[in-house]
Amino acid sequence: MSTFTAPKGTYDLLPTTNSAVYLAIRDRLSAPLRRAGYGYVETPVFEDLGLFSRGVGESTDIVTKEMFTLTKRGSEDLALRPEGTASVVRATLQANLHKLGNLPVKLWYSGNFYRYERPQAGRYRQFSQVGAEALGAEDPALDAEIIILGDDAFRSLGLRNYSLLINSLGDQQCRPVYRAALVDFLAGLDLDEDTRRRAAINPLRVLDDKRESVQAQLADAPMLRDYLCEDCKAYDEKVRELLTAAGVAFVDDPKLVRGLDYYTRTTFEFVHNGLAAQSAIGGGGRYDGLSEMLGGPALPSVGWGLGVDRTYLAMEAEGIVLDLPAATEVYAVALGEEAKNVLFAKVVELRRAGVATDLAFGVKSIKNAMKSANRSGARFALIAGDRDLAEGVVQLKDMTTGEQAPVALEALVTTLKEKQL
């Protein structure tokens, strides 16, 4: 037993349990993006602390309570990234991607993110996401596209028991009017000091408070949709029209603001109905002012992040088991050192021909070697001893039917390829 264990709020992905499923989830969540022209971007796991405090918002729990800051040498203040959007916008501005060609700049990413939270089912201190950002265009069709891509991603995994929640947060024209009305309303509520401090910075964040004592007082709160300007109303209606035309069902949620300060207009969340408190499996929205907040030019953008961890839990809740290919298709068993030398060369040749092949290493008996072959999940076993080599053949055993027949060494690769390996 090791002296050390994984830190609280983290977990190991292992080939004996779930790592293959996680890889498949990441691949399928990103596949619709790759088909839609999104290019892969990868940013550092730590950034300047100010990037997140400025971009994510100083009123958010992420900045005030949850960021992992780093002890370092020198004068830099660094933090592990709590989300992906601010980093992607920073990378876009630094590399001038918005100046290289047609807009929007379409990017996707996959990686781990870090928040100091109380660990519970579906909430970890290190968590995995696939994200997408489309930067540099203000177009309701782009909002609809990115939502549809998220919906397609979940459906490609077989998920069905989830809902898409949508709201509009208005823009710089209409939101100040709503903000003033909301501030007046909140002033009359019985809120704790921490909540009042948050409300003073960004009153919309109070709507996102999950505590029942707060939500009960918000029953009669003014709704932003009643304050939307004509442009925002038309924009919101067009997004919904395009989603409906694409067959994507959604639910209007006038209190949906999500947990980050940079959202404007379209905001949305995918919520799984089979999960407990941590039911959000993904979400995002439009963030037209974030680039300017980070010192860049006007770059209206929209994006989302889909949680790999929570998608995995959602699939478990629905009983979905992915049909994944076996890690090993052919397993070689050598009877003697000479046979091992020959089979080792054939294993290398098969791998180079694209056939997933393994070899029984360090095994002392044929019985144990065949047990290993069974455990590997291989479709075929290659077995060879001195007599087989003298005849220039190996024994090819079908691990499903148990049928076994000799195959010429020279024809081995061709024979296995013909069996669609």
RODO-2510 file (C-alpha; in nm, 4 decimals, decimal comma):
residues 421
     n   res          X          Y          Z
     1     m     0,0000     0,0000     0,0000
     2     s     0,1401     0,3391    -0,1012
     3     t     0,2046     0,6043     0,1609
     4     f     0,0406     0,8611    -0,0663
     5     t    -0,3103     0,8975    -0,2054
     6     a    -0,4621     1,1326    -0,4647
     7     p    -0,5314     1,4789    -0,3185
     8     k    -0,8800     1,5505    -0,1869
     9     g    -1,1203     1,6398    -0,4641
    10     t    -0,9174     1,4680    -0,7370
    11     y    -0,9187     1,1213    -0,8895
    12     d    -0,7106     0,8873    -1,1032
    13     l    -0,8165     0,7661    -1,4457
    14     l    -0,7096     0,4028    -1,4880
    15     p    -0,7273     0,1587    -1,7810
    16     t    -0,8869    -0,1013    -1,5529
    17     t    -1,1802     0,1262    -1,4737
    18     n    -1,2667     0,4368    -1,6740
    19     s    -0,9803     0,5967    -1,8655
    20     a    -1,0866     0,4530    -2,2027
    21     v    -1,4389     0,5876    -2,1500
    22     y    -1,3069     0,9338    -2,0622
    23     l    -1,0966     0,9386    -2,3774
    24     a    -1,3998     0,8371    -2,5831
    25     i    -1,6137     1,1075    -2,4185
    26     r    -1,3551     1,3763    -2,4986
    27     d    -1,3336     1,2542    -2,8568
    28     r    -1,7105     1,2548    -2,9128
    29     l    -1,7674     1,5903    -2,7421
    30     s    -1,5088     1,7478    -2,9705
    31     a    -1,6020     1,5647    -3,2930
    32     p    -1,8879     1,8030    -3,3909
    33     l    -1,6512     2,0971    -3,3398
    34     r    -1,3860     1,9504    -3,5648
    35     r    -1,6482     1,8958    -3,8365
    36     a    -1,7569     2,2601    -3,8025
    37     g    -1,4125     2,4099    -3,8629
    38     y    -1,2970     2,4649    -3,5042
    39     g    -0,9192     2,4374    -3,4607
    40     y    -0,7497     2,3003    -3,1502
    41     v    -0,5903     2,5384    -2,8999
    42     e    -0,4018     2,4523    -2,5817
    43     t    -0,3150     2,7102    -2,3160
    44     p    -0,1054     2,6865    -1,9964
    45     v    -0,2679     2,5392    -1,6865
    46     f    -0,1579     2,8506    -1,4951
    47     e    -0,1911     3,2143    -1,5945
    48     d    -0,1514     3,5632    -1,4539
    49     l    -0,3894     3,5955    -1,1593
    50     g    -0,5222     3,9209    -1,3023
    51     l    -0,6448     3,7462    -1,6176
    52     f    -0,9068     3,5628    -1,4153
    53     s    -0,9899     3,8327    -1,1608
    54     r    -1,0487     4,0785    -1,4466
    55     g    -1,2004     3,8406    -1,7004
    56     v    -1,4043     3,6014    -1,4864
    57     g    -1,5219     3,8765    -1,2491
    58     e    -1,4331     3,9866    -0,8985
    59     s    -1,7886     3,9238    -0,7772
    60     t    -1,7744     3,5528    -0,8638
    61     d    -1,7145     3,2770    -0,6124
    62     i    -1,4456     3,1501    -0,8496
    63     v    -1,2311     3,4582    -0,7934
    64     t    -1,3207     3,5331    -0,4317
    65     k    -1,3139     3,1802    -0,2904
    66     e    -1,2106     2,9085    -0,5341
    67     m    -0,8913     2,9942    -0,7224
    68     f    -0,5697     2,8061    -0,6535
    69     t    -0,2965     3,0686    -0,6398
    70     l     0,0670     2,9618    -0,6770
    71     t     0,3666     3,0184    -0,4550
    72     k     0,6436     3,1171    -0,6932
    73     r     0,9756     3,2899    -0,7272
    74     g     0,9736     3,6470    -0,8498
    75     s     0,6994     3,9048    -0,8517
    76     e     0,4363     3,7375    -1,0704
    77     d     0,0971     3,6505    -0,9225
    78     l    -0,0160     3,3251    -1,0835
    79     a    -0,3198     3,0999    -1,0523
    80     l    -0,4245     2,7612    -1,1849
    81     r    -0,6890     2,8175    -1,4505
    82     p    -1,0431     2,7871    -1,3090
    83     e    -1,2063     2,8011    -1,6547
    84     g    -1,1027     2,8141    -2,0195
    85     t    -1,2534     3,1153    -2,1907
    86     a    -1,0318     3,3886    -2,0459
    87     s    -0,7186     3,1933    -2,1399
    88     v    -0,8392     3,1321    -2,4954
    89     v    -0,9224     3,4999    -2,5445
    90     r    -0,5803     3,5933    -2,4058
    91     a    -0,4096     3,3484    -2,6448
    92     t    -0,6135     3,4809    -2,9390
    93     l    -0,5144     3,8400    -2,8633
    94     q    -0,1502     3,7554    -2,7966
    95     a    -0,1155     3,5690    -3,1267
    96     n    -0,3336     3,8184    -3,3196
    97     l    -0,5463     3,5338    -3,4505
    98     h    -0,8314     3,7793    -3,5070
    99     k    -0,6136     3,9611    -3,7642
   100     l    -0,5113     3,6585    -3,9703
   101     g    -0,8221     3,5993    -4,1786
   102     n    -1,1966     3,5699    -4,1781
   103     l    -1,3838     3,6034    -3,8517
   104     p    -1,4960     3,4363    -3,6370
   105     v    -1,1865     3,2624    -3,5061
   106     k    -1,3172     2,9162    -3,4173
   107     l    -1,1245     2,7289    -3,1468
   108     w    -1,1772     2,4233    -2,9289
   109     y    -0,9791     2,2892    -2,6351
   110     s    -0,9704     2,0056    -2,3858
   111     g    -0,8026     1,9949    -2,0490
   112     n    -0,8154     2,0111    -1,6721
   113     f    -0,9297     2,3078    -1,4649
   114     y    -0,8977     2,3805    -1,0962
   115     r    -1,1245     2,5241    -0,8271
   116     y    -1,0994     2,4992    -0,4514
   117     e    -1,4470     2,3670    -0,3752
   118     r    -1,6038     2,1312    -0,1241
   119     p    -1,5722     1,7951    -0,3028
   120     q    -1,8946     1,6079    -0,3721
   121     a    -2,0401     1,3920    -0,6472
   122     g    -1,9867     1,5780    -0,9734
   123     r    -1,7813     1,8576    -0,8163
   124     y    -1,4055     1,8161    -0,8019
   125     r    -1,1070     2,0385    -0,7353
   126     q    -0,9554     1,9184    -1,0601
   127     f    -1,2105     1,8651    -1,3351
   128     s    -1,2029     1,8058    -1,7084
   129     q    -1,3796     1,9972    -1,9846
   130     v    -1,4057     2,0193    -2,3594
   131     g    -1,4608     2,3810    -2,4614
   132     a    -1,5386     2,5811    -2,7731
   133     e    -1,5039     2,9509    -2,8493
   134     a    -1,6051     3,1450    -3,1620
   135     l    -1,4452     3,4898    -3,1469
   136     g    -1,5031     3,8023    -3,3530
   137     a    -1,8622     3,7862    -3,4790
   138     e    -2,1945     3,9081    -3,3425
   139     d    -2,4464     3,6849    -3,5145
   140     p    -2,7412     3,4920    -3,3670
   141     a    -2,6636     3,2117    -3,6132
   142     l    -2,3249     3,1694    -3,4428
   143     d    -2,4930     3,1418    -3,1015
   144     a    -2,7320     2,8844    -3,2467
   145     e    -2,4445     2,6953    -3,4087
   146     i    -2,2479     2,6554    -3,0907
   147     i    -2,5543     2,5447    -2,8935
   148     i    -2,6432     2,2909    -3,1633
   149     l    -2,2868     2,1566    -3,1600
   150     g    -2,3131     2,1013    -2,7851
   151     d    -2,6466     1,9262    -2,8234
   152     d    -2,5081     1,7103    -3,1044
   153     a    -2,2095     1,6209    -2,8864
   154     f    -2,4246     1,4946    -2,5997
   155     r    -2,6540     1,3051    -2,8336
   156     s    -2,3572     1,1339    -2,9993
   157     l    -2,2904     0,9724    -2,6611
   158     g    -2,6484     0,8470    -2,6362
   159     l    -2,7601     1,1001    -2,3737
   160     r    -3,1285     1,1898    -2,3837
   161     n    -3,2396     1,2767    -2,0287
   162     y    -3,1200     1,6363    -2,0241
   163     s    -3,2669     1,9819    -2,0793
   164     l    -3,1305     2,2931    -2,2458
   165     l    -3,2029     2,6101    -2,0473
   166     i    -3,1790     2,9463    -2,2265
   167     n    -3,1934     3,3106    -2,1234
   168     s    -3,0851     3,6489    -2,2576
   169     l    -2,8810     3,8827    -2,0374
   170     g    -2,9229     4,1869    -2,2601
   171     d    -2,6417     4,4216    -2,3577
   172     q    -2,4845     4,7514    -2,2552
   173     q    -2,8001     4,9371    -2,3637
   174     c    -3,0688     4,7555    -2,1699
   175     r    -2,8902     4,5777    -1,8881
   176     p    -2,8054     4,8967    -1,6903
   177     v    -3,1781     4,9765    -1,6693
   178     y    -3,2516     4,6272    -1,5439
   179     r    -2,9570     4,6400    -1,3055
   180     a    -3,0975     4,9543    -1,1425
   181     a    -3,4381     4,7893    -1,0982
   182     l    -3,2791     4,4752    -0,9535
   183     v    -3,0632     4,6777    -0,7107
   184     d    -3,3743     4,8517    -0,5798
   185     f    -3,5478     4,5170    -0,5351
   186     l    -3,2516     4,3533    -0,3585
   187     a    -3,2213     4,6457    -0,1177
   188     g    -3,5486     4,5379     0,0403
   189     l    -3,4451     4,1752     0,1000
   190     d    -3,2980     4,0117     0,4085
   191     l    -2,9555     3,9200     0,2692
   192     d    -2,6332     3,8398     0,4513
   193     e    -2,3374     4,0725     0,4288
   194     d    -2,1446     3,8548     0,1808
   195     t    -2,4423     3,8424    -0,0567
   196     r    -2,4908     4,2195    -0,0328
   197     r    -2,1254     4,2708    -0,1155
   198     r    -2,1637     4,0484    -0,4219
   199     a    -2,4799     4,2347    -0,5208
   200     a    -2,2965     4,5671    -0,5025
   201     i    -2,0434     4,4436    -0,7610
   202     n    -2,2797     4,2471    -0,9866
   203     p    -2,6426     4,2198    -0,8683
   204     l    -2,7260     3,9623    -1,1379
   205     r    -2,5047     3,7163    -0,9515
   206     v    -2,7597     3,7042    -0,6695
   207     l    -3,0069     3,5422    -0,9082
   208     d    -2,7602     3,2546    -0,9398
   209     d    -2,7564     3,1923    -0,5628
   210     k    -2,8587     2,8308    -0,5036
   211     r    -2,9626     2,8706    -0,1376
   212     e    -3,3340     2,8175    -0,0776
   213     s    -3,3451     3,1060     0,1707
   214     v    -3,2300     3,3428    -0,1037
   215     q    -3,4342     3,1920    -0,3868
   216     a    -3,7516     3,2190    -0,1802
   217     q    -3,7000     3,5955    -0,1576
   218     l    -3,6384     3,6236    -0,5323
   219     a    -3,9829     3,4954    -0,6325
   220     d    -4,1018     3,8433    -0,7263
   221     a    -3,7683     3,9747    -0,8549
   222     p    -3,7830     4,1737    -1,1789
   223     m    -3,6954     3,9633    -1,4825
   224     l    -3,4380     4,0806    -1,7342
   225     r    -3,6481     3,9657    -2,0284
   226     d    -3,8982     4,2400    -1,9392
   227     y    -3,6237     4,5003    -1,9836
   228     l    -3,4633     4,3812    -2,3066
   229     c    -3,4185     4,6448    -2,5752
   230     e    -3,5631     4,5800    -2,9213
   231     d    -3,2257     4,4708    -3,0625
   232     c    -3,1731     4,2158    -2,7851
   233     k    -3,5285     4,0880    -2,8191
   234     a    -3,4825     4,0370    -3,1919
   235     y    -3,1435     3,8709    -3,1383
   236     d    -3,2865     3,6350    -2,8758
   237     e    -3,5858     3,5458    -3,0923
   238     k    -3,3601     3,4648    -3,3887
   239     v    -3,1418     3,2318    -3,1795
   240     r    -3,4507     3,0449    -3,0599
   241     e    -3,5958     3,0334    -3,4124
   242     l    -3,2779     2,8720    -3,5467
   243     l    -3,2643     2,6199    -3,2621
   244     t    -3,6258     2,5224    -3,3216
   245     a    -3,5625     2,4812    -3,6940
   246     a    -3,2709     2,2502    -3,6108
   247     g    -3,4886     2,0365    -3,3842
   248     v    -3,3150     2,1424    -3,0610
   249     a    -3,5629     2,1694    -2,7750
   250     f    -3,5040     2,4289    -2,5026
   251     v    -3,6628     2,5664    -2,1860
   252     d    -3,6829     2,9364    -2,1060
   253     d    -3,5153     3,0143    -1,7713
   254     p    -3,5412     3,3868    -1,6892
   255     k    -3,3192     3,3481    -1,3803
   256     l    -3,0317     3,1802    -1,5629
   257     v    -2,7204     3,3983    -1,5331
   258     r    -2,4487     3,1351    -1,4780
   259     g    -2,1476     3,1930    -1,2585
   260     l    -1,9252     3,4255    -1,4617
   261     d    -1,9458     3,8009    -1,5024
   262     y    -1,8553     3,8246    -1,8706
   263     y    -2,1781     3,6924    -2,0276
   264     t    -2,4039     3,9135    -2,2446
   265     r    -2,7175     3,8340    -2,4421
   266     t    -2,7440     3,4578    -2,5046
   267     t    -2,6673     3,2410    -2,2044
   268     f    -2,7499     2,8704    -2,1766
   269     e    -2,6967     2,5575    -1,9703
   270     f    -2,7345     2,1850    -2,0327
   271     v    -2,8859     2,0235    -1,7212
   272     h    -2,9120     1,6488    -1,6735
   273     n    -3,2272     1,5301    -1,5031
   274     g    -3,0657     1,2188    -1,3531
   275     l    -2,8017     1,3961    -1,1471
   276     a    -2,8386     1,5491    -0,8034
   277     a    -2,7333     1,9017    -0,6998
   278     q    -2,4517     1,9210    -0,9574
   279     s    -2,6856     1,8738    -1,2522
   280     a    -2,5218     2,1075    -1,5052
   281     i    -2,3242     1,9051    -1,7603
   282     g    -2,2289     2,2044    -1,9728
   283     g    -2,3098     2,5610    -2,0578
   284     g    -2,1916     2,8914    -2,1893
   285     g    -2,3037     3,2030    -2,3659
   286     r    -2,2106     3,5213    -2,5471
   287     y    -1,9376     3,7436    -2,4023
   288     d    -1,9106     4,0497    -2,6236
   289     g    -1,7057     4,2663    -2,3862
   290     l    -1,4428     4,0254    -2,2573
   291     s    -1,1750     4,1147    -2,5103
   292     e    -1,1907     4,4826    -2,4125
   293     m    -1,1768     4,3860    -2,0432
   294     l    -0,8464     4,2106    -2,1175
   295     g    -0,7026     4,5069    -2,3064
   296     g    -0,7935     4,3948    -2,6578
   297     p    -1,0177     4,5357    -2,9316
   298     a    -1,3903     4,4790    -2,9581
   299     l    -1,4251     4,1061    -3,0292
   300     p    -1,7829     3,9835    -2,9789
   301     s    -1,7704     3,6128    -2,9029
   302     v    -1,9664     3,3102    -2,7880
   303     g    -1,8631     2,9754    -2,6428
   304     w    -1,9274     2,6886    -2,4062
   305     g    -1,7627     2,4329    -2,1801
   306     l    -1,8887     2,0752    -2,1483
   307     g    -1,7915     1,8807    -1,8380
   308     v    -1,6276     1,5458    -1,9102
   309     d    -1,6633     1,4308    -1,5480
   310     r    -2,0316     1,5157    -1,5289
   311     t    -2,1000     1,3735    -1,8735
   312     y    -1,9515     1,0470    -1,7466
   313     l    -2,1859     1,0576    -1,4438
   314     a    -2,4814     1,1406    -1,6690
   315     m    -2,4052     0,8395    -1,8859
   316     e    -2,3912     0,6211    -1,5746
   317     a    -2,7283     0,7617    -1,4655
   318     e    -2,8788     0,6617    -1,8012
   319     g    -2,7050     0,3246    -1,8044
   320     i    -2,5141     0,4072    -2,1224
   321     v    -2,2199     0,1796    -2,1996
   322     l    -2,0068     0,2789    -2,4964
   323     d    -1,9071     0,0091    -2,7427
   324     l    -1,5317     0,0626    -2,7315
   325     p    -1,2784    -0,1375    -2,9318
   326     a    -1,0531    -0,3721    -2,7379
   327     a    -0,7179    -0,2220    -2,6507
   328     t    -0,5536    -0,5399    -2,7820
   329     e    -0,6676    -0,7264    -3,0930
   330     v    -0,3942    -0,9926    -3,1085
   331     y    -0,2035    -1,1464    -2,8181
   332     a     0,1141    -1,3431    -2,8852
   333     v     0,2245    -1,6386    -2,6678
   334     a     0,5716    -1,7837    -2,7222
   335     l     0,6767    -2,1297    -2,6049
   336     g     1,0519    -2,0948    -2,5594
   337     e     1,3146    -1,8257    -2,6180
   338     e     1,3589    -1,8874    -2,9901
   339     a     0,9831    -1,8632    -3,0445
   340     k     0,9764    -1,5473    -2,8374
   341     n     1,2373    -1,3835    -3,0602
   342     v     1,0363    -1,4683    -3,3713
   343     l     0,7035    -1,3600    -3,2238
   344     f     0,8516    -1,0372    -3,0881
   345     a     0,9523    -0,9445    -3,4438
   346     k     0,6024    -1,0332    -3,5674
   347     v     0,4429    -0,8228    -3,2898
   348     v     0,6457    -0,5220    -3,4061
   349     e     0,5482    -0,5903    -3,7671
   350     l     0,1783    -0,6196    -3,6819
   351     r     0,1805    -0,2978    -3,4808
   352     r     0,3439    -0,1140    -3,7701
   353     a     0,0704    -0,2542    -3,9942
   354     g    -0,1930    -0,0974    -3,7663
   355     v    -0,2932    -0,4073    -3,5676
   356     a    -0,3099    -0,3584    -3,1873
   357     t    -0,0886    -0,6422    -3,0657
   358     d     0,0651    -0,7445    -2,7342
   359     l     0,3057    -1,0159    -2,6206
   360     a     0,3128    -1,2320    -2,3096
   361     f     0,6124    -1,0906    -2,1235
   362     g     0,7794    -1,2683    -1,8342
   363     v     0,5296    -1,5560    -1,8363
   364     k     0,6627    -1,8942    -1,7270
   365     s     0,3822    -2,1269    -1,8387
   366     i     0,1428    -2,1636    -2,1306
   367     k    -0,1480    -2,1746    -1,8847
   368     n    -0,0669    -1,8358    -1,7347
   369     a     0,0063    -1,6914    -2,0777
   370     m    -0,3352    -1,7935    -2,2088
   371     k    -0,4987    -1,6440    -1,8995
   372     s    -0,3262    -1,3190    -1,9873
   373     a    -0,4515    -1,3494    -2,3440
   374     n    -0,8070    -1,3904    -2,2160
   375     r    -0,7775    -1,0933    -1,9812
   376     s    -0,6430    -0,8745    -2,2622
   377     g    -0,9717    -0,8975    -2,4517
   378     a    -0,7871    -0,9896    -2,7715
   379     r    -0,9851    -1,1431    -3,0521
   380     f    -0,6974    -1,3711    -3,1561
   381     a    -0,4024    -1,5373    -2,9870
   382     l    -0,0793    -1,6240    -3,1685
   383     i     0,0890    -1,9329    -3,0262
   384     a     0,4233    -2,0677    -3,1415
   385     g     0,6730    -2,3270    -3,0185
   386     d     0,9823    -2,4900    -3,1632
   387     r     0,7817    -2,7351    -3,3731
   388     d     0,5716    -2,4558    -3,5234
   389     l     0,8828    -2,2581    -3,6146
   390     a     1,0390    -2,5618    -3,7781
   391     e     0,7329    -2,5790    -4,0023
   392     g     0,7324    -2,2025    -4,0644
   393     v     0,3922    -2,1483    -3,9033
   394     v     0,2241    -2,0063    -3,5948
   395     q    -0,1009    -2,1241    -3,4424
   396     l    -0,3831    -1,8674    -3,4751
   397     k    -0,6555    -1,9155    -3,2128
   398     d    -0,9927    -1,7414    -3,2249
   399     m    -1,0507    -1,6454    -2,8595
   400     t    -1,4284    -1,6319    -2,9101
   401     t    -1,4911    -1,9675    -3,0778
   402     g    -1,1811    -2,1528    -2,9574
   403     e    -1,0985    -2,2606    -3,3123
   404     q    -0,7261    -2,2894    -3,3841
   405     a    -0,5394    -2,3333    -3,7139
   406     p    -0,1808    -2,2944    -3,8398
   407     v    -0,0893    -1,9836    -4,0424
   408     a     0,2324    -1,9385    -4,2407
   409     l     0,4640    -1,6837    -4,0765
   410     e     0,5086    -1,4970    -4,4029
   411     a     0,1323    -1,4678    -4,4483
   412     l     0,0494    -1,3728    -4,0875
   413     v     0,0067    -0,9980    -4,1360
   414     t    -0,1985    -1,0436    -4,4533
   415     t    -0,4158    -1,3091    -4,2904
   416     l    -0,4943    -1,0912    -3,9881
   417     k    -0,5606    -0,7848    -4,2014
   418     e    -0,8081    -0,9905    -4,4059
   419     k    -0,9940    -1,0577    -4,0814
   420     q    -1,0511    -0,6780    -4,0636
   421     l    -0,8039    -0,6105    -3,7859
***
